[in-house]
């Protein structure tokens, strides 16, 4: 096994506890009539194919997608396609921090709040994802 493949497997294993939590959310989405797609080394679960077909209650959610390890759960596959670059940054963050992400992310939101910033947009993990998203759009 080459070094690159070994490192990839280690990243998968390190993020595995988070991914397993994501699998439970994914199973819930499937139970609600959703579907799953494998995109490279992630699985994307969505309630519908297009946002137009998403259940009306999804409009009340404060987010369109959430990443848990190598699982991305979203309102629709259409939305996930738009958010893929952003959510993939979170996948890499899980690969680096593993289960520590569950502490680091809320801590970053709390720090942003204490500094008088929005706990979402001021969160360092979100800033990194938005920055990468901007670079991808301009490329």
PAGUDO-243816 format. One record per atom (N, C-alpha, C): atom name; x, y, z. Coordinates in nm, 4 decimals. Layout:
// residues N
{CA, {X, Y, Z}}
...
END
This chain:
// residues 139
{N, {0.0859, -0.1178, 0.0000}}
{CA, {0.0000, 0.0000, 0.0000}}
{C, {0.0903, 0.1238, 0.0000}}
{N, {0.0625, 0.2179, -0.0893}}
{CA, {0.1458, 0.3372, -0.0943}}
{C, {0.1094, 0.4337, 0.0187}}
{N, {0.1983, 0.5276, 0.0436}}
{CA, {0.1826, 0.6218, 0.1544}}
{C, {0.0570, 0.7075, 0.1393}}
{N, {0.0311, 0.7522, 0.0188}}
{CA, {-0.0855, 0.8381, -0.0055}}
{C, {-0.2155, 0.7654, 0.0285}}
{N, {-0.2253, 0.6413, -0.0121}}
{CA, {-0.3457, 0.5612, 0.0172}}
{C, {-0.3571, 0.5352, 0.1679}}
{N, {-0.2455, 0.5073, 0.2314}}
{CA, {-0.2462, 0.4834, 0.3760}}
{C, {-0.2930, 0.6083, 0.4510}}
{N, {-0.2470, 0.7242, 0.4094}}
{CA, {-0.2894, 0.8496, 0.4738}}
{C, {-0.4384, 0.8736, 0.4537}}
{N, {-0.4875, 0.8420, 0.3349}}
{CA, {-0.6307, 0.8569, 0.3070}}
{C, {-0.7124, 0.7658, 0.3995}}
{N, {-0.6690, 0.6420, 0.4145}}
{CA, {-0.7400, 0.5490, 0.5023}}
{C, {-0.7359, 0.5953, 0.6478}}
{N, {-0.6244, 0.6513, 0.6902}}
{CA, {-0.6152, 0.7048, 0.8263}}
{C, {-0.7119, 0.8217, 0.8466}}
{N, {-0.7233, 0.9090, 0.7456}}
{CA, {-0.8183, 1.0209, 0.7551}}
{C, {-0.9621, 0.9695, 0.7637}}
{N, {-0.9931, 0.8648, 0.6848}}
{CA, {-1.1274, 0.8056, 0.6901}}
{C, {-1.1550, 0.7488, 0.8292}}
{N, {-1.0587, 0.6771, 0.8838}}
{CA, {-1.0765, 0.6167, 1.0161}}
{C, {-1.0872, 0.7218, 1.1263}}
{N, {-1.0065, 0.8263, 1.1176}}
{CA, {-1.0076, 0.9317, 1.2190}}
{C, {-1.1429, 1.0034, 1.2203}}
{N, {-1.2038, 1.0205, 1.1044}}
{CA, {-1.3347, 1.0873, 1.0952}}
{C, {-1.4514, 0.9909, 1.1163}}
{N, {-1.4241, 0.8611, 1.1269}}
{CA, {-1.5291, 0.7592, 1.1311}}
{C, {-1.6348, 0.7799, 1.2406}}
{N, {-1.6001, 0.8163, 1.3641}}
{CA, {-1.7072, 0.8366, 1.4627}}
{C, {-1.8078, 0.9439, 1.4179}}
{N, {-1.7583, 1.0478, 1.3535}}
{CA, {-1.8446, 1.1557, 1.3036}}
{C, {-1.9271, 1.1057, 1.1859}}
{N, {-1.8637, 1.0272, 1.1000}}
{CA, {-1.9323, 0.9710, 0.9841}}
{C, {-2.0462, 0.8794, 1.0284}}
{N, {-2.0218, 0.8000, 1.1324}}
{CA, {-2.1268, 0.7097, 1.1817}}
{C, {-2.2483, 0.7873, 1.2311}}
{N, {-2.2253, 0.9001, 1.2969}}
{CA, {-2.3368, 0.9851, 1.3372}}
{C, {-2.4115, 1.0349, 1.2132}}
{N, {-2.3364, 1.0720, 1.1107}}
{CA, {-2.3965, 1.1152, 0.9847}}
{C, {-2.4797, 1.0061, 0.9197}}
{N, {-2.4355, 0.8812, 0.9324}}
{CA, {-2.5109, 0.7680, 0.8761}}
{C, {-2.6489, 0.7603, 0.9407}}
{N, {-2.6563, 0.7830, 1.0712}}
{CA, {-2.7874, 0.7807, 1.1380}}
{C, {-2.8794, 0.8895, 1.0833}}
{N, {-2.8248, 1.0092, 1.0622}}
{CA, {-2.9045, 1.1160, 1.0009}}
{C, {-2.9471, 1.0767, 0.8597}}
{N, {-2.8544, 1.0153, 0.7866}}
{CA, {-2.8841, 0.9718, 0.6506}}
{C, {-2.9948, 0.8682, 0.6466}}
{N, {-2.9912, 0.7737, 0.7397}}
{CA, {-3.0967, 0.6717, 0.7469}}
{C, {-3.2320, 0.7373, 0.7757}}
{N, {-3.2305, 0.8387, 0.8614}}
{CA, {-3.3534, 0.9133, 0.8907}}
{C, {-3.4072, 0.9791, 0.7636}}
{N, {-3.3174, 1.0398, 0.6849}}
{CA, {-3.3572, 1.1042, 0.5589}}
{C, {-3.4150, 1.0011, 0.4627}}
{N, {-3.3528, 0.8848, 0.4537}}
{CA, {-3.4038, 0.7773, 0.3679}}
{C, {-3.5435, 0.7354, 0.4165}}
{N, {-3.5606, 0.7269, 0.5474}}
{CA, {-3.6901, 0.6921, 0.6048}}
{C, {-3.7995, 0.7924, 0.5709}}
{N, {-3.7584, 0.9172, 0.5462}}
{CA, {-3.8544, 1.0213, 0.5077}}
{C, {-3.8771, 1.0248, 0.3563}}
{N, {-3.8204, 0.9273, 0.2858}}
{CA, {-3.8397, 0.9198, 0.1410}}
{C, {-3.7262, 0.9794, 0.0601}}
{N, {-3.6168, 1.0141, 0.1255}}
{CA, {-3.5021, 1.0728, 0.0561}}
{C, {-3.4183, 0.9690, -0.0160}}
{N, {-3.3052, 1.0148, -0.0674}}
{CA, {-3.2160, 0.9261, -0.1414}}
{C, {-3.0705, 0.9627, -0.1111}}
{N, {-2.9811, 0.8776, -0.1563}}
{CA, {-2.8388, 0.8977, -0.1308}}
{C, {-2.7612, 0.8833, -0.2610}}
{N, {-2.6556, 0.9619, -0.2722}}
{CA, {-2.5634, 0.9529, -0.3864}}
{C, {-2.4210, 0.9495, -0.3329}}
{N, {-2.3402, 0.8642, -0.3936}}
{CA, {-2.1980, 0.8628, -0.3581}}
{C, {-2.1266, 0.9566, -0.4532}}
{N, {-2.0582, 1.0554, -0.3976}}
{CA, {-1.9811, 1.1511, -0.4763}}
{C, {-1.8378, 1.1429, -0.4241}}
{N, {-1.7507, 1.0805, -0.5032}}
{CA, {-1.6122, 1.0541, -0.4639}}
{C, {-1.6104, 0.9815, -0.3299}}
{N, {-1.5496, 1.0383, -0.2271}}
{CA, {-1.5418, 0.9656, -0.0993}}
{C, {-1.6396, 1.0184, 0.0057}}
{N, {-1.7493, 1.0781, -0.0415}}
{CA, {-1.8556, 1.1198, 0.0503}}
{C, {-1.9881, 1.0608, 0.0030}}
{N, {-2.0832, 1.0596, 0.0955}}
{CA, {-2.2194, 1.0195, 0.0624}}
{C, {-2.3092, 1.1388, 0.0908}}
{N, {-2.3911, 1.1729, -0.0074}}
{CA, {-2.4830, 1.2855, 0.0055}}
{C, {-2.6260, 1.2330, 0.0155}}
{N, {-2.6885, 1.2613, 0.1288}}
{CA, {-2.8274, 1.2236, 0.1520}}
{C, {-2.9141, 1.3472, 0.1349}}
{N, {-3.0262, 1.3334, 0.0665}}
{CA, {-3.1161, 1.4476, 0.0459}}
{C, {-3.2611, 1.4015, 0.0508}}
{N, {-3.3468, 1.4926, 0.0919}}
{CA, {-3.4895, 1.4632, 0.1021}}
{C, {-3.5563, 1.4545, -0.0343}}
{N, {-3.4996, 1.5217, -0.1357}}
{CA, {-3.5586, 1.5183, -0.2695}}
{C, {-3.4497, 1.5450, -0.3729}}
{N, {-3.4859, 1.5272, -0.4982}}
{CA, {-3.3919, 1.5527, -0.6070}}
{C, {-3.3767, 1.7030, -0.6289}}
{N, {-3.4889, 1.7734, -0.6363}}
{CA, {-3.4839, 1.9177, -0.6582}}
{C, {-3.5406, 1.9908, -0.5372}}
{N, {-3.5002, 2.1145, -0.5221}}
{CA, {-3.5498, 2.1939, -0.4097}}
{C, {-3.6998, 2.2170, -0.4207}}
{N, {-3.7476, 2.2245, -0.5413}}
{CA, {-3.8911, 2.2437, -0.5647}}
{C, {-3.9743, 2.1287, -0.5063}}
{N, {-3.9162, 2.0090, -0.5039}}
{CA, {-3.9866, 1.8909, -0.4534}}
{C, {-3.9599, 1.8633, -0.3056}}
{N, {-3.8744, 1.9438, -0.2426}}
{CA, {-3.8428, 1.9238, -0.1008}}
{C, {-3.9672, 1.9514, -0.0167}}
{N, {-3.9814, 1.8798, 0.0940}}
{CA, {-4.0969, 1.9057, 0.1813}}
{C, {-4.1023, 2.0524, 0.2232}}
{N, {-4.2224, 2.1038, 0.2376}}
{CA, {-4.2393, 2.2461, 0.2688}}
{C, {-4.1745, 2.2846, 0.4019}}
{N, {-4.1694, 2.1925, 0.4975}}
{CA, {-4.1119, 2.2246, 0.6283}}
{C, {-3.9619, 2.2527, 0.6226}}
{N, {-3.8948, 2.2118, 0.5134}}
{CA, {-3.7502, 2.2390, 0.5038}}
{C, {-3.7223, 2.3887, 0.4922}}
{N, {-3.8192, 2.4646, 0.4467}}
{CA, {-3.8023, 2.6101, 0.4374}}
{C, {-3.7877, 2.6767, 0.5728}}
{N, {-3.8285, 2.6066, 0.6779}}
{CA, {-3.8180, 2.6614, 0.8133}}
{C, {-3.6835, 2.6290, 0.8794}}
{N, {-3.6074, 2.5405, 0.8171}}
{CA, {-3.4766, 2.5055, 0.8721}}
{C, {-3.3798, 2.6218, 0.8563}}
{N, {-3.2869, 2.6343, 0.9495}}
{CA, {-3.1884, 2.7433, 0.9442}}
{C, {-3.0671, 2.7069, 0.8602}}
{N, {-3.0660, 2.5888, 0.8020}}
{CA, {-2.9535, 2.5461, 0.7190}}
{C, {-3.0047, 2.4620, 0.6031}}
{N, {-2.9271, 2.4574, 0.4976}}
{CA, {-2.9648, 2.3788, 0.3800}}
{C, {-2.8944, 2.2443, 0.3772}}
{N, {-2.7787, 2.2372, 0.4467}}
{CA, {-2.7014, 2.1132, 0.4496}}
{C, {-2.6170, 2.1108, 0.5760}}
{N, {-2.5788, 1.9899, 0.6162}}
{CA, {-2.4895, 1.9710, 0.7300}}
{C, {-2.3958, 1.8555, 0.6968}}
{N, {-2.2727, 1.8698, 0.7383}}
{CA, {-2.1727, 1.7670, 0.7144}}
{C, {-2.1351, 1.7017, 0.8458}}
{N, {-2.1315, 1.5704, 0.8445}}
{CA, {-2.0882, 1.4910, 0.9606}}
{C, {-1.9891, 1.3873, 0.9090}}
{N, {-1.8612, 1.4153, 0.9246}}
{CA, {-1.7586, 1.3260, 0.8709}}
{C, {-1.7646, 1.3240, 0.7197}}
{N, {-1.7858, 1.2060, 0.6642}}
{CA, {-1.7934, 1.1909, 0.5188}}
{C, {-1.9379, 1.1802, 0.4699}}
{N, {-2.0302, 1.2241, 0.5533}}
{CA, {-2.1726, 1.2247, 0.5185}}
{C, {-2.2190, 1.3702, 0.5104}}
{N, {-2.2854, 1.4028, 0.4010}}
{CA, {-2.3428, 1.5361, 0.3841}}
{C, {-2.4939, 1.5170, 0.3680}}
{N, {-2.5693, 1.5829, 0.4537}}
{CA, {-2.7147, 1.5710, 0.4513}}
{C, {-2.7723, 1.7061, 0.4114}}
{N, {-2.8600, 1.7046, 0.3120}}
{CA, {-2.9164, 1.8307, 0.2647}}
{C, {-3.0632, 1.8208, 0.2308}}
{N, {-3.1214, 1.9358, 0.2048}}
{CA, {-3.2629, 1.9421, 0.1709}}
{C, {-3.2921, 1.8767, 0.0373}}
{N, {-3.2023, 1.8969, -0.0609}}
{CA, {-3.2217, 1.8373, -0.1929}}
{C, {-3.0851, 1.8145, -0.2579}}
{N, {-3.0828, 1.7247, -0.3551}}
{CA, {-2.9584, 1.7009, -0.4287}}
{C, {-2.9204, 1.8247, -0.5106}}
{N, {-3.0192, 1.8991, -0.5521}}
{CA, {-2.9953, 2.0228, -0.6250}}
{C, {-2.9170, 2.1215, -0.5371}}
{N, {-2.9594, 2.1383, -0.4127}}
{CA, {-2.8903, 2.2275, -0.3193}}
{C, {-2.7518, 2.1726, -0.2864}}
{N, {-2.7422, 2.0417, -0.2682}}
{CA, {-2.6119, 1.9823, -0.2364}}
{C, {-2.5106, 2.0053, -0.3481}}
{N, {-2.5562, 2.0028, -0.4717}}
{CA, {-2.4652, 2.0297, -0.5833}}
{C, {-2.4096, 2.1721, -0.5752}}
{N, {-2.4936, 2.2665, -0.5356}}
{CA, {-2.4510, 2.4065, -0.5221}}
{C, {-2.3565, 2.4233, -0.4034}}
{N, {-2.3832, 2.3521, -0.2951}}
{CA, {-2.3052, 2.3667, -0.1718}}
{C, {-2.1864, 2.2713, -0.1621}}
{N, {-2.1669, 2.1869, -0.2609}}
{CA, {-2.0654, 2.0810, -0.2534}}
{C, {-1.9270, 2.1326, -0.2178}}
{N, {-1.8804, 2.2380, -0.2798}}
{CA, {-1.7466, 2.2905, -0.2518}}
{C, {-1.7353, 2.3328, -0.1055}}
{N, {-1.8356, 2.4022, -0.0562}}
{CA, {-1.8372, 2.4478, 0.0825}}
{C, {-1.8365, 2.3280, 0.1777}}
{N, {-1.9241, 2.2320, 0.1540}}
{CA, {-1.9365, 2.1173, 0.2437}}
{C, {-1.8127, 2.0282, 0.2390}}
{N, {-1.7464, 2.0213, 0.1245}}
{CA, {-1.6237, 1.9418, 0.1139}}
{C, {-1.5115, 1.9986, 0.2008}}
{N, {-1.5117, 2.1293, 0.2229}}
{CA, {-1.4149, 2.1887, 0.3148}}
{C, {-1.4396, 2.1334, 0.4549}}
{N, {-1.5661, 2.1212, 0.4928}}
{CA, {-1.5982, 2.0647, 0.6235}}
{C, {-1.5555, 1.9175, 0.6319}}
{N, {-1.5690, 1.8437, 0.5230}}
{CA, {-1.5223, 1.7043, 0.5219}}
{C, {-1.3728, 1.7016, 0.5536}}
{N, {-1.2950, 1.7884, 0.4895}}
{CA, {-1.1501, 1.7935, 0.5157}}
{C, {-1.1222, 1.8333, 0.6607}}
{N, {-1.2038, 1.9232, 0.7152}}
{CA, {-1.1868, 1.9631, 0.8549}}
{C, {-1.2101, 1.8434, 0.9478}}
{N, {-1.3098, 1.7622, 0.9170}}
{CA, {-1.3329, 1.6395, 0.9947}}
{C, {-1.2153, 1.5429, 0.9796}}
{N, {-1.1586, 1.5343, 0.8605}}
{CA, {-1.0447, 1.4453, 0.8397}}
{C, {-0.9246, 1.4878, 0.9237}}
{N, {-0.9126, 1.6160, 0.9487}}
{CA, {-0.8014, 1.6671, 1.0296}}
{C, {-0.8316, 1.6540, 1.1788}}
{N, {-0.9507, 1.6951, 1.2199}}
{CA, {-0.9840, 1.7003, 1.3623}}
{C, {-1.0556, 1.5763, 1.4149}}
{N, {-1.1132, 1.4963, 1.3269}}
{CA, {-1.1870, 1.3790, 1.3719}}
{C, {-1.2944, 1.4197, 1.4721}}
{N, {-1.3122, 1.3415, 1.5784}}
{CA, {-1.4160, 1.3708, 1.6781}}
{C, {-1.3948, 1.5045, 1.7500}}
{N, {-1.2737, 1.5568, 1.7481}}
{CA, {-1.2476, 1.6861, 1.8112}}
{C, {-1.3248, 1.7989, 1.7435}}
{N, {-1.3687, 1.7751, 1.6195}}
{CA, {-1.4471, 1.8751, 1.5468}}
{C, {-1.5737, 1.9105, 1.6245}}
{N, {-1.6326, 1.8107, 1.6938}}
{CA, {-1.7562, 1.8336, 1.7688}}
{C, {-1.7369, 1.9290, 1.8866}}
{N, {-1.6143, 1.9496, 1.9281}}
{CA, {-1.5828, 2.0471, 2.0330}}
{C, {-1.5329, 2.1766, 1.9692}}
{N, {-1.4470, 2.1629, 1.8694}}
{CA, {-1.3837, 2.2796, 1.8081}}
{C, {-1.4838, 2.3705, 1.7363}}
{N, {-1.5799, 2.3120, 1.6659}}
{CA, {-1.6755, 2.3932, 1.5902}}
{C, {-1.7609, 2.4805, 1.6824}}
{N, {-1.8268, 2.4229, 1.7850}}
{CA, {-1.9053, 2.5103, 1.8732}}
{C, {-1.8173, 2.6088, 1.9503}}
{N, {-1.6944, 2.5688, 1.9825}}
{CA, {-1.6030, 2.6612, 2.0514}}
{C, {-1.5725, 2.7813, 1.9624}}
{N, {-1.5565, 2.7574, 1.8326}}
{CA, {-1.5312, 2.8663, 1.7391}}
{C, {-1.6528, 2.9582, 1.7283}}
{N, {-1.7724, 2.9009, 1.7314}}
{CA, {-1.8950, 2.9826, 1.7294}}
{C, {-1.9067, 3.0658, 1.8566}}
{N, {-1.8738, 3.0056, 1.9701}}
{CA, {-1.8792, 3.0769, 2.0975}}
{C, {-1.7786, 3.1916, 2.0994}}
{N, {-1.6596, 3.1666, 2.0486}}
{CA, {-1.5566, 3.2707, 2.0405}}
{C, {-1.6041, 3.3863, 1.9522}}
{N, {-1.6655, 3.3537, 1.8403}}
{CA, {-1.7187, 3.4575, 1.7511}}
{C, {-1.8253, 3.5397, 1.8234}}
{N, {-1.9128, 3.4726, 1.8949}}
{CA, {-2.0196, 3.5402, 1.9685}}
{C, {-1.9629, 3.6328, 2.0758}}
{N, {-1.8636, 3.5847, 2.1499}}
{CA, {-1.7990, 3.6651, 2.2544}}
{C, {-1.7332, 3.7892, 2.1938}}
{N, {-1.6824, 3.7746, 2.0728}}
{CA, {-1.6184, 3.8876, 2.0037}}
{C, {-1.7192, 3.9792, 1.9361}}
{N, {-1.8479, 3.9487, 1.9512}}
{CA, {-1.9518, 4.0335, 1.8943}}
{C, {-1.9846, 4.0037, 1.7492}}
{N, {-1.9453, 3.8862, 1.7017}}
{CA, {-1.9721, 3.8470, 1.5631}}
{C, {-2.0824, 3.7424, 1.5582}}
{N, {-2.1332, 3.7198, 1.4404}}
{CA, {-2.2326, 3.6156, 1.4172}}
{C, {-2.1683, 3.4796, 1.4467}}
{N, {-2.2338, 3.3951, 1.5259}}
{CA, {-2.1747, 3.2654, 1.5587}}
{C, {-2.1580, 3.1730, 1.4373}}
{N, {-2.2313, 3.1994, 1.3297}}
{CA, {-2.2145, 3.1188, 1.2084}}
{C, {-2.1102, 3.1809, 1.1157}}
{N, {-2.1333, 3.3039, 1.0722}}
{CA, {-2.0414, 3.3673, 0.9776}}
{C, {-1.9072, 3.4041, 1.0414}}
{N, {-1.9059, 3.4192, 1.1732}}
{CA, {-1.7809, 3.4489, 1.2433}}
{C, {-1.7036, 3.3253, 1.2839}}
{N, {-1.7624, 3.2090, 1.2641}}
{CA, {-1.6976, 3.0820, 1.2975}}
{C, {-1.5805, 3.0585, 1.2009}}
{N, {-1.4633, 3.0282, 1.2551}}
{CA, {-1.3441, 3.0074, 1.1723}}
{C, {-1.3595, 2.8952, 1.0715}}
{N, {-1.4328, 2.7908, 1.1066}}
{CA, {-1.4532, 2.6787, 1.0147}}
{C, {-1.5398, 2.7211, 0.8962}}
{N, {-1.6405, 2.8033, 0.9242}}
{CA, {-1.7261, 2.8542, 0.8164}}
{C, {-1.6506, 2.9551, 0.7305}}
{N, {-1.5697, 3.0391, 0.7949}}
{CA, {-1.4901, 3.1358, 0.7179}}
{C, {-1.4007, 3.0633, 0.6181}}
{N, {-1.3375, 2.9537, 0.6641}}
{CA, {-1.2519, 2.8756, 0.5750}}
{C, {-1.3328, 2.8169, 0.4596}}
{N, {-1.4515, 2.7649, 0.4888}}
{CA, {-1.5353, 2.7055, 0.3848}}
{C, {-1.5832, 2.8108, 0.2855}}
{N, {-1.6249, 2.9266, 0.3358}}
{CA, {-1.6690, 3.0338, 0.2461}}
{C, {-1.5538, 3.0859, 0.1613}}
{N, {-1.4342, 3.0958, 0.2196}}
{CA, {-1.3165, 3.1428, 0.1446}}
{C, {-1.2833, 3.0461, 0.0321}}
{N, {-1.2880, 2.9178, 0.0601}}
{CA, {-1.2579, 2.8171, -0.0431}}
{C, {-1.3652, 2.8192, -0.1514}}
{N, {-1.4886, 2.8387, -0.1079}}
{CA, {-1.6003, 2.8459, -0.2028}}
{C, {-1.5808, 2.9646, -0.2993}}
{N, {-1.5369, 3.0776, -0.2448}}
{CA, {-1.5135, 3.1979, -0.3268}}
{C, {-1.4015, 3.1746, -0.4270}}
{N, {-1.2952, 3.1077, -0.3839}}
{CA, {-1.1822, 3.0788, -0.4721}}
{C, {-1.2273, 2.9868, -0.5850}}
{N, {-1.3090, 2.8867, -0.5525}}
{CA, {-1.3572, 2.7907, -0.6537}}
{C, {-1.4458, 2.8590, -0.7571}}
{N, {-1.5283, 2.9549, -0.7127}}
{CA, {-1.6179, 3.0251, -0.8048}}
{C, {-1.5412, 3.1161, -0.8999}}
{N, {-1.4294, 3.1718, -0.8516}}
{CA, {-1.3536, 3.2644, -0.9358}}
{C, {-1.2572, 3.1912, -1.0287}}
{N, {-1.2359, 3.0622, -1.0047}}
{CA, {-1.1406, 2.9858, -1.0870}}
{C, {-1.2008, 2.9429, -1.2179}}
END
